[in-house]
Amino acid sequence: MALNFDEFQKVVETAQQADAVKADLKRALRKVTTTLGALQAALGEMEAVLAEDYVSAPRTRKPRTPRAENEGGAPAKKPGRPKKNA
């Protein structure tokens, strides 16, 4: 029985392609699994909001702290980059 290296090479190439397809499928399955988890969490939150006994809690805001004044009594400059005068 003679070894046919061309056929052996073809078998090796198809096996490599199958491994690449298998890796792509695993990657896609992980993405789908994480997406389904996020979807289930969102549906759980939506179910809680749509429940009959749900009452939204009002947000409390912190009061603004006034800016410190300069030596001349003028308000302090805003932080950040100065505006262009074009």
Secondary structure, DSSP 8 states (H G I E B T S, - for coil): ----HHHHHHHHHHHHHHHHHHHHHHHHHHHHHHHHHHHHHHHHHHHHHTSTT---------------B-TTS-B---SS------
